[in-house]
Amino acid sequence: MISKDDFRTAFHTAVAGVLSTPQPPIRDDETFAEYGLDSLDIMNILLSTEETLGIDIGEMEVTDQDCFDTLYEQYAKTVAN
């Protein structure tokens, strides 16, 4: 299983790439909507995170009201099963 720190680093890199900005200061508990991300942004971020980490997150229901913490929790549950 990928550590939360490694997952966060890949996630932040993906957010920066999607938004074409330097490393973003998004908090773990900040919703994607609060940060200005829409559903297409989120899907692109997930794909980039998967590619960077060399994993397949699989089918996840992620909305703009989720945050990094809920995303990582869903990933951890997927790996545990």
mmCIF file of the N, C-alpha and C atoms, coordinates in Angstrom:
data_MODEL
# 
_entry.id   MODEL 
# 
loop_
_atom_site.group_PDB 
_atom_site.id 
_atom_site.type_symbol 
_atom_site.label_atom_id 
_atom_site.label_alt_id 
_atom_site.label_comp_id 
_atom_site.label_asym_id 
_atom_site.label_entity_id 
_atom_site.label_seq_id 
_atom_site.pdbx_PDB_ins_code 
_atom_site.Cartn_x 
_atom_site.Cartn_y 
_atom_site.Cartn_z 
_atom_site.occupancy 
_atom_site.B_iso_or_equiv 
_atom_site.pdbx_formal_charge 
_atom_site.auth_seq_id 
_atom_site.auth_comp_id 
_atom_site.auth_asym_id 
_atom_site.auth_atom_id 
_atom_site.pdbx_PDB_model_num 
ATOM 1   N N  . MET A 1 1  ? 0.846   -1.184 0.000   1.00 0.00 ? 1  MET A N  1 
ATOM 2   C CA . MET A 1 1  ? 0.000   0.000  0.000   1.00 0.00 ? 1  MET A CA 1 
ATOM 3   C C  . MET A 1 1  ? 0.890   1.245  0.000   1.00 0.00 ? 1  MET A C  1 
ATOM 4   N N  . ILE A 1 2  ? 0.494   2.225  -0.754  1.00 0.00 ? 2  ILE A N  1 
ATOM 5   C CA . ILE A 1 2  ? 1.214   3.497  -0.837  1.00 0.00 ? 2  ILE A CA 1 
ATOM 6   C C  . ILE A 1 2  ? 0.954   4.289  0.444   1.00 0.00 ? 2  ILE A C  1 
ATOM 7   N N  . SER A 1 3  ? 2.015   4.861  1.011   1.00 0.00 ? 3  SER A N  1 
ATOM 8   C CA . SER A 1 3  ? 1.845   5.659  2.230   1.00 0.00 ? 3  SER A CA 1 
ATOM 9   C C  . SER A 1 3  ? 1.040   6.918  1.924   1.00 0.00 ? 3  SER A C  1 
ATOM 10  N N  . LYS A 1 4  ? 0.429   7.454  2.962   1.00 0.00 ? 4  LYS A N  1 
ATOM 11  C CA . LYS A 1 4  ? -0.362  8.672  2.788   1.00 0.00 ? 4  LYS A CA 1 
ATOM 12  C C  . LYS A 1 4  ? 0.523   9.824  2.317   1.00 0.00 ? 4  LYS A C  1 
ATOM 13  N N  . ASP A 1 5  ? 1.746   9.903  2.819   1.00 0.00 ? 5  ASP A N  1 
ATOM 14  C CA . ASP A 1 5  ? 2.656   10.974 2.400   1.00 0.00 ? 5  ASP A CA 1 
ATOM 15  C C  . ASP A 1 5  ? 3.004   10.867 0.915   1.00 0.00 ? 5  ASP A C  1 
ATOM 16  N N  . ASP A 1 6  ? 3.309   9.649  0.447   1.00 0.00 ? 6  ASP A N  1 
ATOM 17  C CA . ASP A 1 6  ? 3.629   9.465  -0.970  1.00 0.00 ? 6  ASP A CA 1 
ATOM 18  C C  . ASP A 1 6  ? 2.415   9.744  -1.848  1.00 0.00 ? 6  ASP A C  1 
ATOM 19  N N  . PHE A 1 7  ? 1.242   9.309  -1.384  1.00 0.00 ? 7  PHE A N  1 
ATOM 20  C CA . PHE A 1 7  ? 0.004   9.553  -2.126  1.00 0.00 ? 7  PHE A CA 1 
ATOM 21  C C  . PHE A 1 7  ? -0.260  11.055 -2.202  1.00 0.00 ? 7  PHE A C  1 
ATOM 22  N N  . ARG A 1 8  ? -0.053  11.754 -1.090  1.00 0.00 ? 8  ARG A N  1 
ATOM 23  C CA . ARG A 1 8  ? -0.263  13.210 -1.040  1.00 0.00 ? 8  ARG A CA 1 
ATOM 24  C C  . ARG A 1 8  ? 0.679   13.925 -2.009  1.00 0.00 ? 8  ARG A C  1 
ATOM 25  N N  . THR A 1 9  ? 1.942   13.519 -2.026  1.00 0.00 ? 9  THR A N  1 
ATOM 26  C CA . THR A 1 9  ? 2.914   14.149 -2.921  1.00 0.00 ? 9  THR A CA 1 
ATOM 27  C C  . THR A 1 9  ? 2.494   13.990 -4.379  1.00 0.00 ? 9  THR A C  1 
ATOM 28  N N  . ALA A 1 10 ? 2.094   12.774 -4.758  1.00 0.00 ? 10 ALA A N  1 
ATOM 29  C CA . ALA A 1 10 ? 1.644   12.528 -6.133  1.00 0.00 ? 10 ALA A CA 1 
ATOM 30  C C  . ALA A 1 10 ? 0.372   13.317 -6.433  1.00 0.00 ? 10 ALA A C  1 
ATOM 31  N N  . PHE A 1 11 ? -0.528  13.379 -5.466  1.00 0.00 ? 11 PHE A N  1 
ATOM 32  C CA . PHE A 1 11 ? -1.782  14.118 -5.623  1.00 0.00 ? 11 PHE A CA 1 
ATOM 33  C C  . PHE A 1 11 ? -1.503  15.606 -5.821  1.00 0.00 ? 11 PHE A C  1 
ATOM 34  N N  . HIS A 1 12 ? -0.640  16.185 -4.982  1.00 0.00 ? 12 HIS A N  1 
ATOM 35  C CA . HIS A 1 12 ? -0.318  17.612 -5.098  1.00 0.00 ? 12 HIS A CA 1 
ATOM 36  C C  . HIS A 1 12 ? 0.347   17.918 -6.436  1.00 0.00 ? 12 HIS A C  1 
ATOM 37  N N  . THR A 1 13 ? 1.220   17.030 -6.887  1.00 0.00 ? 13 THR A N  1 
ATOM 38  C CA . THR A 1 13 ? 1.860   17.208 -8.188  1.00 0.00 ? 13 THR A CA 1 
ATOM 39  C C  . THR A 1 13 ? 0.816   17.193 -9.300  1.00 0.00 ? 13 THR A C  1 
ATOM 40  N N  . ALA A 1 14 ? -0.155  16.279 -9.189  1.00 0.00 ? 14 ALA A N  1 
ATOM 41  C CA . ALA A 1 14 ? -1.227  16.190 -10.187 1.00 0.00 ? 14 ALA A CA 1 
ATOM 42  C C  . ALA A 1 14 ? -2.094  17.444 -10.179 1.00 0.00 ? 14 ALA A C  1 
ATOM 43  N N  . VAL A 1 15 ? -2.422  17.950 -8.998  1.00 0.00 ? 15 VAL A N  1 
ATOM 44  C CA . VAL A 1 15 ? -3.223  19.180 -8.899  1.00 0.00 ? 15 VAL A CA 1 
ATOM 45  C C  . VAL A 1 15 ? -2.467  20.334 -9.555  1.00 0.00 ? 15 VAL A C  1 
ATOM 46  N N  . ALA A 1 16 ? -1.179  20.442 -9.269  1.00 0.00 ? 16 ALA A N  1 
ATOM 47  C CA . ALA A 1 16 ? -0.369  21.509 -9.860  1.00 0.00 ? 16 ALA A CA 1 
ATOM 48  C C  . ALA A 1 16 ? -0.358  21.398 -11.382 1.00 0.00 ? 16 ALA A C  1 
ATOM 49  N N  . GLY A 1 17 ? -0.275  20.174 -11.897 1.00 0.00 ? 17 GLY A N  1 
ATOM 50  C CA . GLY A 1 17 ? -0.275  19.970 -13.343 1.00 0.00 ? 17 GLY A CA 1 
ATOM 51  C C  . GLY A 1 17 ? -1.599  20.343 -13.982 1.00 0.00 ? 17 GLY A C  1 
ATOM 52  N N  . VAL A 1 18 ? -2.693  19.951 -13.364 1.00 0.00 ? 18 VAL A N  1 
ATOM 53  C CA . VAL A 1 18 ? -4.022  20.252 -13.906 1.00 0.00 ? 18 VAL A CA 1 
ATOM 54  C C  . VAL A 1 18 ? -4.284  21.753 -13.896 1.00 0.00 ? 18 VAL A C  1 
ATOM 55  N N  . LEU A 1 19 ? -3.868  22.416 -12.838 1.00 0.00 ? 19 LEU A N  1 
ATOM 56  C CA . LEU A 1 19 ? -4.118  23.854 -12.714 1.00 0.00 ? 19 LEU A CA 1 
ATOM 57  C C  . LEU A 1 19 ? -3.002  24.709 -13.314 1.00 0.00 ? 19 LEU A C  1 
ATOM 58  N N  . SER A 1 20 ? -1.935  24.054 -13.790 1.00 0.00 ? 20 SER A N  1 
ATOM 59  C CA . SER A 1 20 ? -0.774  24.762 -14.350 1.00 0.00 ? 20 SER A CA 1 
ATOM 60  C C  . SER A 1 20 ? -0.242  25.814 -13.389 1.00 0.00 ? 20 SER A C  1 
ATOM 61  N N  . THR A 1 21 ? -0.067  25.394 -12.145 1.00 0.00 ? 21 THR A N  1 
ATOM 62  C CA . THR A 1 21 ? 0.452   26.278 -11.099 1.00 0.00 ? 21 THR A CA 1 
ATOM 63  C C  . THR A 1 21 ? 1.573   25.568 -10.352 1.00 0.00 ? 21 THR A C  1 
ATOM 64  N N  . PRO A 1 22 ? 2.330   26.312 -9.547  1.00 0.00 ? 22 PRO A N  1 
ATOM 65  C CA . PRO A 1 22 ? 3.310   25.666 -8.678  1.00 0.00 ? 22 PRO A CA 1 
ATOM 66  C C  . PRO A 1 22 ? 2.600   24.747 -7.676  1.00 0.00 ? 22 PRO A C  1 
ATOM 67  N N  . GLN A 1 23 ? 3.377   24.023 -6.915  1.00 0.00 ? 23 GLN A N  1 
ATOM 68  C CA . GLN A 1 23 ? 2.821   23.094 -5.920  1.00 0.00 ? 23 GLN A CA 1 
ATOM 69  C C  . GLN A 1 23 ? 1.708   23.772 -5.121  1.00 0.00 ? 23 GLN A C  1 
ATOM 70  N N  . PRO A 1 24 ? 0.505   23.224 -5.142  1.00 0.00 ? 24 PRO A N  1 
ATOM 71  C CA . PRO A 1 24 ? -0.644  23.869 -4.503  1.00 0.00 ? 24 PRO A CA 1 
ATOM 72  C C  . PRO A 1 24 ? -0.672  23.697 -2.988  1.00 0.00 ? 24 PRO A C  1 
ATOM 73  N N  . PRO A 1 25 ? -1.172  24.690 -2.283  1.00 0.00 ? 25 PRO A N  1 
ATOM 74  C CA . PRO A 1 25 ? -1.278  24.590 -0.825  1.00 0.00 ? 25 PRO A CA 1 
ATOM 75  C C  . PRO A 1 25 ? -2.619  24.008 -0.382  1.00 0.00 ? 25 PRO A C  1 
ATOM 76  N N  . ILE A 1 26 ? -3.127  22.980 -1.079  1.00 0.00 ? 26 ILE A N  1 
ATOM 77  C CA . ILE A 1 26 ? -4.415  22.402 -0.726  1.00 0.00 ? 26 ILE A CA 1 
ATOM 78  C C  . ILE A 1 26 ? -4.266  21.574 0.554   1.00 0.00 ? 26 ILE A C  1 
ATOM 79  N N  . ARG A 1 27 ? -5.177  21.802 1.483   1.00 0.00 ? 27 ARG A N  1 
ATOM 80  C CA . ARG A 1 27 ? -5.147  21.066 2.756   1.00 0.00 ? 27 ARG A CA 1 
ATOM 81  C C  . ARG A 1 27 ? -5.800  19.701 2.575   1.00 0.00 ? 27 ARG A C  1 
ATOM 82  N N  . ASP A 1 28 ? -5.453  18.759 3.434   1.00 0.00 ? 28 ASP A N  1 
ATOM 83  C CA . ASP A 1 28 ? -6.024  17.413 3.355   1.00 0.00 ? 28 ASP A CA 1 
ATOM 84  C C  . ASP A 1 28 ? -7.529  17.411 3.560   1.00 0.00 ? 28 ASP A C  1 
ATOM 85  N N  . ASP A 1 29 ? -8.036  18.379 4.330   1.00 0.00 ? 29 ASP A N  1 
ATOM 86  C CA . ASP A 1 29 ? -9.470  18.410 4.638   1.00 0.00 ? 29 ASP A CA 1 
ATOM 87  C C  . ASP A 1 29 ? -10.237 19.460 3.823   1.00 0.00 ? 29 ASP A C  1 
ATOM 88  N N  . GLU A 1 30 ? -9.584  20.091 2.867   1.00 0.00 ? 30 GLU A N  1 
ATOM 89  C CA . GLU A 1 30 ? -10.218 21.109 2.021   1.00 0.00 ? 30 GLU A CA 1 
ATOM 90  C C  . GLU A 1 30 ? -10.924 20.417 0.851   1.00 0.00 ? 30 GLU A C  1 
ATOM 91  N N  . THR A 1 31 ? -12.221 20.690 0.672   1.00 0.00 ? 31 THR A N  1 
ATOM 92  C CA . THR A 1 31 ? -12.930 20.033 -0.425  1.00 0.00 ? 31 THR A CA 1 
ATOM 93  C C  . THR A 1 31 ? -12.373 20.500 -1.762  1.00 0.00 ? 31 THR A C  1 
ATOM 94  N N  . PHE A 1 32 ? -12.535 19.633 -2.744  1.00 0.00 ? 32 PHE A N  1 
ATOM 95  C CA . PHE A 1 32 ? -12.066 19.979 -4.079  1.00 0.00 ? 32 PHE A CA 1 
ATOM 96  C C  . PHE A 1 32 ? -12.790 21.217 -4.595  1.00 0.00 ? 32 PHE A C  1 
ATOM 97  N N  . ALA A 1 33 ? -14.065 21.359 -4.253  1.00 0.00 ? 33 ALA A N  1 
ATOM 98  C CA . ALA A 1 33 ? -14.836 22.539 -4.670  1.00 0.00 ? 33 ALA A CA 1 
ATOM 99  C C  . ALA A 1 33 ? -14.267 23.810 -4.049  1.00 0.00 ? 33 ALA A C  1 
ATOM 100 N N  . GLU A 1 34 ? -13.887 23.747 -2.775  1.00 0.00 ? 34 GLU A N  1 
ATOM 101 C CA . GLU A 1 34 ? -13.299 24.917 -2.112  1.00 0.00 ? 34 GLU A CA 1 
ATOM 102 C C  . GLU A 1 34 ? -12.025 25.358 -2.823  1.00 0.00 ? 34 GLU A C  1 
ATOM 103 N N  . TYR A 1 35 ? -11.321 24.400 -3.397  1.00 0.00 ? 35 TYR A N  1 
ATOM 104 C CA . TYR A 1 35 ? -10.073 24.711 -4.080  1.00 0.00 ? 35 TYR A CA 1 
ATOM 105 C C  . TYR A 1 35 ? -10.299 25.100 -5.545  1.00 0.00 ? 35 TYR A C  1 
ATOM 106 N N  . GLY A 1 36 ? -11.556 25.016 -5.998  1.00 0.00 ? 36 GLY A N  1 
ATOM 107 C CA . GLY A 1 36 ? -11.879 25.425 -7.360  1.00 0.00 ? 36 GLY A CA 1 
ATOM 108 C C  . GLY A 1 36 ? -11.778 24.322 -8.397  1.00 0.00 ? 36 GLY A C  1 
ATOM 109 N N  . LEU A 1 37 ? -11.788 23.066 -7.950  1.00 0.00 ? 37 LEU A N  1 
ATOM 110 C CA . LEU A 1 37 ? -11.700 21.939 -8.877  1.00 0.00 ? 37 LEU A CA 1 
ATOM 111 C C  . LEU A 1 37 ? -13.092 21.434 -9.239  1.00 0.00 ? 37 LEU A C  1 
ATOM 112 N N  . ASP A 1 38 ? -13.288 21.113 -10.519 1.00 0.00 ? 38 ASP A N  1 
ATOM 113 C CA . ASP A 1 38 ? -14.561 20.522 -10.931 1.00 0.00 ? 38 ASP A CA 1 
ATOM 114 C C  . ASP A 1 38 ? -14.362 19.023 -11.183 1.00 0.00 ? 38 ASP A C  1 
ATOM 115 N N  . SER A 1 39 ? -15.417 18.347 -11.598 1.00 0.00 ? 39 SER A N  1 
ATOM 116 C CA . SER A 1 39 ? -15.358 16.889 -11.746 1.00 0.00 ? 39 SER A CA 1 
ATOM 117 C C  . SER A 1 39 ? -14.341 16.454 -12.805 1.00 0.00 ? 39 SER A C  1 
ATOM 118 N N  . LEU A 1 40 ? -14.208 17.202 -13.883 1.00 0.00 ? 40 LEU A N  1 
ATOM 119 C CA . LEU A 1 40 ? -13.220 16.859 -14.903 1.00 0.00 ? 40 LEU A CA 1 
ATOM 120 C C  . LEU A 1 40 ? -11.804 17.017 -14.360 1.00 0.00 ? 40 LEU A C  1 
ATOM 121 N N  . ASP A 1 41 ? -11.567 18.095 -13.623 1.00 0.00 ? 41 ASP A N  1 
ATOM 122 C CA . ASP A 1 41 ? -10.262 18.286 -12.978 1.00 0.00 ? 41 ASP A CA 1 
ATOM 123 C C  . ASP A 1 41 ? -9.948  17.103 -12.065 1.00 0.00 ? 41 ASP A C  1 
ATOM 124 N N  . ILE A 1 42 ? -10.929 16.697 -11.279 1.00 0.00 ? 42 ILE A N  1 
ATOM 125 C CA . ILE A 1 42 ? -10.731 15.617 -10.317 1.00 0.00 ? 42 ILE A CA 1 
ATOM 126 C C  . ILE A 1 42 ? -10.369 14.321 -11.037 1.00 0.00 ? 42 ILE A C  1 
ATOM 127 N N  . MET A 1 43 ? -11.065 14.011 -12.124 1.00 0.00 ? 43 MET A N  1 
ATOM 128 C CA . MET A 1 43 ? -10.763 12.787 -12.869 1.00 0.00 ? 43 MET A CA 1 
ATOM 129 C C  . MET A 1 43 ? -9.348  12.840 -13.441 1.00 0.00 ? 43 MET A C  1 
ATOM 130 N N  . ASN A 1 44 ? -8.942  13.986 -13.969 1.00 0.00 ? 44 ASN A N  1 
ATOM 131 C CA . ASN A 1 44 ? -7.583  14.128 -14.494 1.00 0.00 ? 44 ASN A CA 1 
ATOM 132 C C  . ASN A 1 44 ? -6.544  13.992 -13.388 1.00 0.00 ? 44 ASN A C  1 
ATOM 133 N N  . ILE A 1 45 ? -6.846  14.523 -12.224 1.00 0.00 ? 45 ILE A N  1 
ATOM 134 C CA . ILE A 1 45 ? -5.939  14.412 -11.078 1.00 0.00 ? 45 ILE A CA 1 
ATOM 135 C C  . ILE A 1 45 ? -5.811  12.955 -10.652 1.00 0.00 ? 45 ILE A C  1 
ATOM 136 N N  . LEU A 1 46 ? -6.931  12.240 -10.606 1.00 0.00 ? 46 LEU A N  1 
ATOM 137 C CA . LEU A 1 46 ? -6.889  10.821 -10.236 1.00 0.00 ? 46 LEU A CA 1 
ATOM 138 C C  . LEU A 1 46 ? -6.061  10.021 -11.231 1.00 0.00 ? 46 LEU A C  1 
ATOM 139 N N  . LEU A 1 47 ? -6.259  10.256 -12.520 1.00 0.00 ? 47 LEU A N  1 
ATOM 140 C CA . LEU A 1 47 ? -5.499  9.533  -13.540 1.00 0.00 ? 47 LEU A CA 1 
ATOM 141 C C  . LEU A 1 47 ? -4.007  9.819  -13.428 1.00 0.00 ? 47 LEU A C  1 
ATOM 142 N N  . SER A 1 48 ? -3.657  11.066 -13.222 1.00 0.00 ? 48 SER A N  1 
ATOM 143 C CA . SER A 1 48 ? -2.252  11.438 -13.075 1.00 0.00 ? 48 SER A CA 1 
ATOM 144 C C  . SER A 1 48 ? -1.642  10.831 -11.819 1.00 0.00 ? 48 SER A C  1 
ATOM 145 N N  . THR A 1 49 ? -2.403  10.830 -10.729 1.00 0.00 ? 49 THR A N  1 
ATOM 146 C CA . THR A 1 49 ? -1.925  10.242 -9.475  1.00 0.00 ? 49 THR A CA 1 
ATOM 147 C C  . THR A 1 49 ? -1.675  8.750  -9.658  1.00 0.00 ? 49 THR A C  1 
ATOM 148 N N  . GLU A 1 50 ? -2.603  8.062  -10.319 1.00 0.00 ? 50 GLU A N  1 
ATOM 149 C CA . GLU A 1 50 ? -2.433  6.631  -10.597 1.00 0.00 ? 50 GLU A CA 1 
ATOM 150 C C  . GLU A 1 50 ? -1.165  6.388  -11.413 1.00 0.00 ? 50 GLU A C  1 
ATOM 151 N N  . GLU A 1 51 ? -0.983  7.183  -12.450 1.00 0.00 ? 51 GLU A N  1 
ATOM 152 C CA . GLU A 1 51 ? 0.171   7.013  -13.326 1.00 0.00 ? 51 GLU A CA 1 
ATOM 153 C C  . GLU A 1 51 ? 1.476   7.248  -12.570 1.00 0.00 ? 51 GLU A C  1 
ATOM 154 N N  . THR A 1 52 ? 1.526   8.297  -11.781 1.00 0.00 ? 52 THR A N  1 
ATOM 155 C CA . THR A 1 52 ? 2.731   8.617  -11.018 1.00 0.00 ? 52 THR A CA 1 
ATOM 156 C C  . THR A 1 52 ? 3.089   7.506  -10.040 1.00 0.00 ? 52 THR A C  1 
ATOM 157 N N  . LEU A 1 53 ? 2.075   6.964  -9.372  1.00 0.00 ? 53 LEU A N  1 
ATOM 158 C CA . LEU A 1 53 ? 2.309   5.941  -8.352  1.00 0.00 ? 53 LEU A CA 1 
ATOM 159 C C  . LEU A 1 53 ? 2.362   4.525  -8.921  1.00 0.00 ? 53 LEU A C  1 
ATOM 160 N N  . GLY A 1 54 ? 1.982   4.367  -10.187 1.00 0.00 ? 54 GLY A N  1 
ATOM 161 C CA . GLY A 1 54 ? 1.979   3.042  -10.790 1.00 0.00 ? 54 GLY A CA 1 
ATOM 162 C C  . GLY A 1 54 ? 0.929   2.125  -10.190 1.00 0.00 ? 54 GLY A C  1 
ATOM 163 N N  . ILE A 1 55 ? -0.227  2.695  -9.871  1.00 0.00 ? 55 ILE A N  1 
ATOM 164 C CA . ILE A 1 55 ? -1.308  1.925  -9.262  1.00 0.00 ? 55 ILE A CA 1 
ATOM 165 C C  . ILE A 1 55 ? -2.584  2.107  -10.067 1.00 0.00 ? 55 ILE A C  1 
ATOM 166 N N  . ASP A 1 56 ? -3.550  1.238  -9.791  1.00 0.00 ? 56 ASP A N  1 
ATOM 167 C CA . ASP A 1 56 ? -4.880  1.374  -10.375 1.00 0.00 ? 56 ASP A CA 1 
ATOM 168 C C  . ASP A 1 56 ? -5.841  1.584  -9.221  1.00 0.00 ? 56 ASP A C  1 
ATOM 169 N N  . ILE A 1 57 ? -6.301  2.801  -9.066  1.00 0.00 ? 57 ILE A N  1 
ATOM 170 C CA . ILE A 1 57 ? -7.214  3.122  -7.973  1.00 0.00 ? 57 ILE A CA 1 
ATOM 171 C C  . ILE A 1 57 ? -8.556  2.436  -8.195  1.00 0.00 ? 57 ILE A C  1 
ATOM 172 N N  . GLY A 1 58 ? -8.902  2.201  -9.445  1.00 0.00 ? 58 GLY A N  1 
ATOM 173 C CA . GLY A 1 58 ? -10.169 1.551  -9.744  1.00 0.00 ? 58 GLY A CA 1 
ATOM 174 C C  . GLY A 1 58 ? -11.307 2.550  -9.758  1.00 0.00 ? 58 GLY A C  1 
ATOM 175 N N  . GLU A 1 59 ? -12.500 2.017  -9.739  1.00 0.00 ? 59 GLU A N  1 
ATOM 176 C CA . GLU A 1 59 ? -13.692 2.859  -9.775  1.00 0.00 ? 59 GLU A CA 1 
ATOM 177 C C  . GLU A 1 59 ? -13.948 3.471  -8.403  1.00 0.00 ? 59 GLU A C  1 
ATOM 178 N N  . MET A 1 60 ? -13.864 4.765  -8.322  1.00 0.00 ? 60 MET A N  1 
ATOM 179 C CA . MET A 1 60 ? -14.154 5.482  -7.083  1.00 0.00 ? 60 MET A CA 1 
ATOM 180 C C  . MET A 1 60 ? -15.197 6.537  -7.370  1.00 0.00 ? 60 MET A C  1 
ATOM 181 N N  . GLU A 1 61 ? -16.069 6.709  -6.433  1.00 0.00 ? 61 GLU A N  1 
ATOM 182 C CA . GLU A 1 61 ? -17.037 7.794  -6.547  1.00 0.00 ? 61 GLU A CA 1 
ATOM 183 C C  . GLU A 1 61 ? -16.466 8.993  -5.807  1.00 0.00 ? 61 GLU A C  1 
ATOM 184 N N  . VAL A 1 62 ? -15.942 9.928  -6.572  1.00 0.00 ? 62 VAL A N  1 
ATOM 185 C CA . VAL A 1 62 ? -15.332 11.121 -6.006  1.00 0.00 ? 62 VAL A CA 1 
ATOM 186 C C  . VAL A 1 62 ? -16.083 12.328 -6.546  1.00 0.00 ? 62 VAL A C  1 
ATOM 187 N N  . THR A 1 63 ? -16.485 13.210 -5.654  1.00 0.00 ? 63 THR A N  1 
ATOM 188 C CA . THR A 1 63 ? -17.192 14.422 -6.062  1.00 0.00 ? 63 THR A CA 1 
ATOM 189 C C  . THR A 1 63 ? -16.386 15.643 -5.644  1.00 0.00 ? 63 THR A C  1 
ATOM 190 N N  . ASP A 1 64 ? -16.854 16.802 -6.055  1.00 0.00 ? 64 ASP A N  1 
ATOM 191 C CA . ASP A 1 64 ? -16.161 18.033 -5.676  1.00 0.00 ? 64 ASP A CA 1 
ATOM 192 C C  . ASP A 1 64 ? -16.328 18.352 -4.194  1.00 0.00 ? 64 ASP A C  1 
ATOM 193 N N  . GLN A 1 65 ? -17.194 17.618 -3.501  1.00 0.00 ? 65 GLN A N  1 
ATOM 194 C CA . GLN A 1 65 ? -17.364 17.819 -2.060  1.00 0.00 ? 65 GLN A CA 1 
ATOM 195 C C  . GLN A 1 65 ? -16.445 16.917 -1.237  1.00 0.00 ? 65 GLN A C  1 
ATOM 196 N N  . ASP A 1 66 ? -15.689 16.049 -1.915  1.00 0.00 ? 66 ASP A N  1 
ATOM 197 C CA . ASP A 1 66 ? -14.703 15.219 -1.234  1.00 0.00 ? 66 ASP A CA 1 
ATOM 198 C C  . ASP A 1 66 ? -13.420 16.015 -1.054  1.00 0.00 ? 66 ASP A C  1 
ATOM 199 N N  . CYS A 1 67 ? -12.488 15.430 -0.316  1.00 0.00 ? 67 CYS A N  1 
ATOM 200 C CA . CYS A 1 67 ? -11.194 16.059 -0.079  1.00 0.00 ? 67 CYS A CA 1 
ATOM 201 C C  . CYS A 1 67 ? -10.114 14.984 -0.167  1.00 0.00 ? 67 CYS A C  1 
ATOM 202 N N  . PHE A 1 68 ? -8.867  15.377 -0.007  1.00 0.00 ? 68 PHE A N  1 
ATOM 203 C CA . PHE A 1 68 ? -7.777  14.414 -0.076  1.00 0.00 ? 68 PHE A CA 1 
ATOM 204 C C  . PHE A 1 68 ? -7.967  13.304 0.948   1.00 0.00 ? 68 PHE A C  1 
ATOM 205 N N  . ASP A 1 69 ? -8.356  13.653 2.170   1.00 0.00 ? 69 ASP A N  1 
ATOM 206 C CA . ASP A 1 69 ? -8.541  12.635 3.206   1.00 0.00 ? 69 ASP A CA 1 
ATOM 207 C C  . ASP A 1 69 ? -9.537  11.563 2.780   1.00 0.00 ? 69 ASP A C  1 
ATOM 208 N N  . THR A 1 70 ? -10.679 11.963 2.227   1.00 0.00 ? 70 THR A N  1 
ATOM 209 C CA . THR A 1 70 ? -11.670 10.963 1.815   1.00 0.00 ? 70 THR A CA 1 
ATOM 210 C C  . THR A 1 70 ? -11.169 10.163 0.616   1.00 0.00 ? 70 THR A C  1 
ATOM 211 N N  . LEU A 1 71 ? -10.427 10.799 -0.267  1.00 0.00 ? 71 LEU A N  1 
ATOM 212 C CA . LEU A 1 71 ? -9.846  10.094 -1.404  1.00 0.00 ? 71 LEU A CA 1 
ATOM 213 C C  . LEU A 1 71 ? -8.877  9.019  -0.923  1.00 0.00 ? 71 LEU A C  1 
ATOM 214 N N  . TYR A 1 72 ? -7.997  9.366  0.016   1.00 0.00 ? 72 TYR A N  1 
ATOM 215 C CA . TYR A 1 72 ? -7.032  8.385  0.512   1.00 0.00 ? 72 TYR A CA 1 
ATOM 216 C C  . TYR A 1 72 ? -7.739  7.263  1.274   1.00 0.00 ? 72 TYR A C  1 
ATOM 217 N N  . GLU A 1 73 ? -8.758  7.591  2.040   1.00 0.00 ? 73 GLU A N  1 
ATOM 218 C CA . GLU A 1 73 ? -9.524  6.563  2.757   1.00 0.00 ? 73 GLU A CA 1 
ATOM 219 C C  . GLU A 1 73 ? -10.143 5.572  1.775   1.00 0.00 ? 73 GLU A C  1 
ATOM 220 N N  . GLN A 1 74 ? -10.701 6.070  0.676   1.00 0.00 ? 74 GLN A N  1 
ATOM 221 C CA . GLN A 1 74 ? -11.279 5.185  -0.336  1.00 0.00 ? 74 GLN A CA 1 
ATOM 222 C C  . GLN A 1 74 ? -10.202 4.303  -0.956  1.00 0.00 ? 74 GLN A C  1 
ATOM 223 N N  . TYR A 1 75 ? -9.039  4.878  -1.236  1.00 0.00 ? 75 TYR A N  1 
ATOM 224 C CA . TYR A 1 75 ? -7.925  4.100  -1.776  1.00 0.00 ? 75 TYR A CA 1 
ATOM 225 C C  . TYR A 1 75 ? -7.531  3.000  -0.798  1.00 0.00 ? 75 TYR A C  1 
ATOM 226 N N  . ALA A 1 76 ? -7.382  3.339  0.476   1.00 0.00 ? 76 ALA A N  1 
ATOM 227 C CA . ALA A 1 76 ? -6.975  2.358  1.488   1.00 0.00 ? 76 ALA A CA 1 
ATOM 228 C C  . ALA A 1 76 ? -7.990  1.220  1.589   1.00 0.00 ? 76 ALA A C  1 
ATOM 229 N N  . LYS A 1 77 ? -9.275  1.532  1.518   1.00 0.00 ? 77 LYS A N  1 
ATOM 230 C CA . LYS A 1 77 ? -10.316 0.491  1.560   1.00 0.00 ? 77 LYS A CA 1 
ATOM 231 C C  . LYS A 1 77 ? -10.220 -0.414 0.340   1.00 0.00 ? 77 LYS A C  1 
ATOM 232 N N  . THR A 1 78 ? -9.938  0.173  -0.820  1.00 0.00 ? 78 THR A N  1 
ATOM 233 C CA . THR A 1 78 ? -9.813  -0.609 -2.046  1.00 0.00 ? 78 THR A CA 1 
ATOM 234 C C  . THR A 1 78 ? -8.653  -1.590 -1.943  1.00 0.00 ? 78 THR A C  1 
ATOM 235 N N  . VAL A 1 79 ? -7.535  -1.131 -1.415  1.00 0.00 ? 79 VAL A N  1 
ATOM 236 C CA . VAL A 1 79 ? -6.353  -1.977 -1.280  1.00 0.00 ? 79 VAL A CA 1 
ATOM 237 C C  . VAL A 1 79 ? -6.592  -3.076 -0.246  1.00 0.00 ? 79 VAL A C  1 
ATOM 238 N N  . ALA A 1 80 ? -7.324  -2.752 0.808   1.00 0.00 ? 80 ALA A N  1 
ATOM 239 C CA . ALA A 1 80 ? -7.579  -3.718 1.882   1.00 0.00 ? 80 ALA A CA 1 
ATOM 240 C C  . ALA A 1 80 ? -8.467  -4.870 1.420   1.00 0.00 ? 80 ALA A C  1 
ATOM 241 N N  . ASN A 1 81 ? -9.290  -4.636 0.414   1.00 0.00 ? 81 ASN A N  1 
ATOM 242 C CA . ASN A 1 81 ? -10.214 -5.685 -0.056  1.00 0.00 ? 81 ASN A CA 1 
ATOM 243 C C  . ASN A 1 81 ? -9.579  -6.587 -1.029  1.00 0.00 ? 81 ASN A C  1 
# 
